[in-house]
Amino acid sequence: MTPTQRTMRLLRDQGQICWIVERFIAQAGPHGKRIDLFNIIDIIALTAHSTIGIQSCGSDFAAHLQKLTVEKADETITWLTGPRELHLYGWRKVKMKRGGKALRWRPRIALITLKNEAIIYAEL
């Protein structure tokens, strides 16, 4: 199961309406390429008060955070200037209990916001 599929399952279990907006372009390069909506969003989720853009990844959380806050900062700022939110879901396996061997997939979730025209993030 991919990080995007895990995120979709979690969002739907929470009762949110969501849709994948990332696309695979087979003709791009020898092995194809994944293209995000506005270069920053894999999934759109709707709530009564907001539209949430979600970037979903595996264990490379720091690289995706760098992408959203530095490399694609213009897109991130434009997205966040409206009544919208931006979340980053990073999936990893963690032990179910301390000292145990059983592992379970858990998301690391960050809320990315604007404060005084600067991009900041806080983990949820």
N, C-alpha and C positions, 0 to 999 in steps of 0.2 A: 504494500500500500504506500502511495506517495505522500509527502507532506501535505500537498493540496487536498488529497482525498481524506486524510486524517482531519484536517481543518474543517472541511465541508461536513464531515460526520459530526464533529463537535458542535459546530454552529447549528446544524439541523436538530441535534439532540436538545439544544437550548431553545428551540422553537423559532430560530431566526430564518428569514427568507434569504437565500444566498444563491449566487451563480458564479461559475468560473468564467473569467474574462481574459485569461491567458490563452494564447493560441500557439499551435505548433505549425511552423511553415516548413514543409518537407523540401521545397526547392531552394531554401537558403543554406548554401554550403553543402558539403558532401554527406552530412548526416542530419541535416535539418537544424532548425533553431526554434527556441521558445521565445515568444514575444509577449511581454506584459502590457496591459492597458496603461498608456502614458508612461511606459517604461518602469512603473513602480507597483502596479497592482495585479495580483493573481485572481482575487475573489472580491466580489461586491456583495455586501450584506446590507439589508434594509431593516431599520427599526422605525418606530413611530416618530422619532425625533431627529434621526440622522441617517446619512448614508455612510457606510464604513468601507473603506478600501483596505484590503488585507494582502500583505506580502507573506507568503508561506515558504518555509525553507526547512532543511534538515538541521544538521549540527553546525552549519556554517553561519550561525546567528550574527557574529561580529561583522562578517563580510556584507551581509544583507543590511545591517544597520548602517554601515559605512555608505553603502549604495544609496539608501534613502536620505541620509542626513548630509552627505557631502557630494557624491558623484551626480546624483539626480536631485539636488537641492531645489532647483528652480521648479521642477515638476511637483515636488513635495510641497513647497510653499504655495504654489497655485492651487493644489488640491485642498490644502488646509485653510485657505482664505474664505471658503464658503462654509455652509453648515454641514461640514463633513468631518470624518475622523479617519485616521490612518493607524492601523495595527500591524505589528510584525509577530508572526507565530513561528517559533523555532522548535522543531520536534527533536526529542532525544529520549533514549532509554535510561530510566533511573530505577534504582532498587526500590522495591515495594516497602521494605523495612530495613532499618539499619542492621548491617551484619548479615543480611539475607542474600540469597542468590537470585531470587525471582526478580525479573525486570519488567517494567511496564512503560509504554510510551506516554510521555507527558509533554505538554507544550510549555515553552517559555514565551510569555506574551509581553510585548512592549507597546505602550500607547505613545504615539509620536504626535507632538503638538507644536504650536507656535507660541512663543512668548517674547514680546518686544521684537518681533520680526526675526527671531532666532529659532531654529529648530531644536527642540529638546525632547527627551524621551523619559518615560518612567515605566518600570516593569509592574505589571498587574499581578 
